[in-house]
Amino acid sequence: MSYAIRYLHFISILLVYAAVFAEFIMLSRTLSRKKLSFLAKIDGVYGIASIFVVGAGMAMWFGFDSGLGFKPAAWYMENPIFHLKYGLFVVVGILSLWPSIFFMRQRKGNQEEEIQIPNHIKAIVRIELIILSLIPILAVLAAAGISL
């Protein structure tokens, strides 16, 4: 069971990064509503994968007592690197609200109509990618027991 939870966590992390990367690649100065609709679907994949990342992560965090072979919850609670990693993931989640809302609001209407994409939307997605790229090194450091 612990391997399945770890696998779900890992695959979900890959999906999160892939979805945000796809959003970044697809965004341009203007997009048709049809492409925005597709971006909204990719954003939905991001949202669902994020839920699985958090769910599987919480299962690993608090699943030690149930004999699943994870580190004790206290180990995570006492590690500032883990808190930084988790905090950055929360920041990415909060930042993702702006592009998500934009994609959802702009996708309705004439599908061929070109929509101007505000500069801050692509900038936010870029920041999300940068932060997401930092999280794996923090995970490695936390797993090694390295602290601040």
C-alpha positions in Angstrom: 0.0 0.0 0.0 2.8 2.4 0.8 4.3 2.0 -2.6 1.0 2.8 -4.3 0.7 6.0 -2.2 4.3 7.0 -3.1 3.6 6.2 -6.7 0.4 8.3 -6.8 2.3 11.2 -5.1 5.1 11.0 -7.7 2.9 10.6 -10.8 0.7 13.5 -9.5 3.7 15.7 -9.1 4.7 15.0 -12.7 1.2 15.8 -13.9 1.2 19.1 -12.0 4.5 20.2 -13.6 3.5 18.9 -17.0 0.2 20.8 -16.9 1.8 24.1 -15.8 4.5 23.7 -18.4 1.8 23.1 -21.1 0.0 26.2 -20.0 3.3 28.2 -20.3 4.1 26.8 -23.7 0.6 27.4 -25.1 0.2 31.0 -23.8 0.8 33.7 -26.3 -0.3 37.4 -26.7 -3.6 36.3 -28.1 -5.5 33.0 -28.1 -8.8 31.9 -29.6 -11.5 31.0 -27.1 -11.2 27.5 -28.5 -7.6 27.3 -27.3 -8.5 29.0 -24.0 -11.1 26.3 -23.5 -8.4 23.7 -24.0 -6.2 25.6 -21.6 -9.0 25.5 -19.0 -9.1 21.7 -19.4 -5.3 21.5 -18.9 -5.8 23.7 -15.8 -8.4 21.2 -14.6 -5.9 18.4 -14.9 -3.5 20.6 -12.9 -6.1 21.1 -10.2 -7.0 17.4 -9.9 -3.4 16.4 -9.9 -2.7 19.0 -7.1 -5.4 17.4 -5.0 -3.8 14.0 -5.4 -0.3 15.5 -4.6 -1.7 16.9 -1.4 -3.8 13.8 -0.5 -1.0 11.3 -1.1 1.5 13.7 0.7 -0.8 13.9 3.7 -1.2 10.1 3.7 2.6 9.8 3.8 2.9 12.5 6.4 0.3 11.1 8.8 0.3 7.4 7.6 3.2 6.3 9.7 1.1 5.3 12.7 -0.9 3.0 10.6 2.2 0.9 9.8 2.6 1.9 6.2 6.3 2.4 6.5 6.5 6.2 6.3 8.5 8.5 8.4 6.9 9.6 11.7 4.7 12.7 11.5 7.0 14.4 14.0 9.9 14.0 11.5 8.0 16.2 9.0 6.8 18.7 11.6 10.4 19.4 12.9 11.9 19.9 9.4 12.0 23.5 8.2 12.9 22.4 4.7 9.8 20.3 4.5 7.7 23.3 5.7 9.4 25.5 3.0 8.6 22.9 0.4 5.0 22.6 1.4 4.6 26.4 1.7 6.0 26.9 -1.8 3.4 24.4 -3.1 0.7 26.3 -1.4 2.0 29.6 -2.9 1.9 28.0 -6.4 -1.7 26.9 -5.7 -2.7 30.4 -4.7 -0.9 31.9 -7.7 -2.7 29.5 -10.0 -6.0 31.0 -9.1 -5.5 34.0 -11.4 -4.8 32.1 -14.6 -7.5 29.6 -13.7 -10.2 32.3 -13.2 -9.0 34.0 -16.4 -9.2 30.8 -18.5 -12.7 29.9 -17.1 -14.1 33.4 -17.7 -12.7 33.9 -21.2 -13.5 30.5 -22.7 -17.2 31.2 -23.3 -18.4 33.0 -26.5 -17.4 32.8 -30.2 -14.8 30.0 -30.3 -12.9 31.7 -33.1 -12.7 35.1 -31.4 -9.1 36.1 -30.4 -8.6 37.1 -26.8 -5.8 39.3 -25.5 -3.8 37.5 -22.8 -2.7 39.9 -20.1 1.0 39.9 -19.5 0.6 39.1 -15.8 -1.1 35.8 -16.7 2.0 34.4 -18.5 4.2 36.0 -15.8 2.3 34.2 -13.1 2.6 30.8 -14.9 6.3 31.5 -15.4 6.7 32.1 -11.6 4.7 28.9 -10.9 7.2 26.9 -13.1 10.2 28.5 -11.3 8.8 27.7 -7.9 7.7 24.1 -8.9 11.3 23.6 -10.2 12.7 24.4 -6.7 10.5 22.0 -4.8 12.3 18.7 -5.9 15.6 19.9 -4.5 13.9 20.8 -1.2 12.3 17.4 -1.2 15.7 15.8 -1.6 17.2 17.9 1.2 14.3 17.2 3.5 14.4 13.4 2.8 18.2 13.5 3.6 17.4 15.1 6.9 19.1 18.4 6.0 17.8 21.3 7.8 18.2 25.1 7.8 
